[in-house]
């Protein structure tokens, strides 16, 4: 599983956290801290996991600016691959 989140930020020091959940429980996360103002910043997270037929995955994002921010849709995504052996 792999996911990425991108937002426009107007405050240095703001955290952006991206988390992958499996069946409602967190299995991976990554954090990025904005270094400047008025910039786009991105965080990516990935995890290799063994899944059953009834497992489900979710991607969550949190940004700590204190106000609503819009996601950059062209740089925000979530994907997974099934490997058959």
Beta strands, then each sheet from edge to edge (+ up, - down):
strand 1: 2-9
strand 2: 15-22
strand 3: 25-33
strand 4: 39-46
strand 5: 57-63
strand 6: 77-79
sheet 1: 4+ 1- 6+
sheet 2: 3+ 2- 5+
end
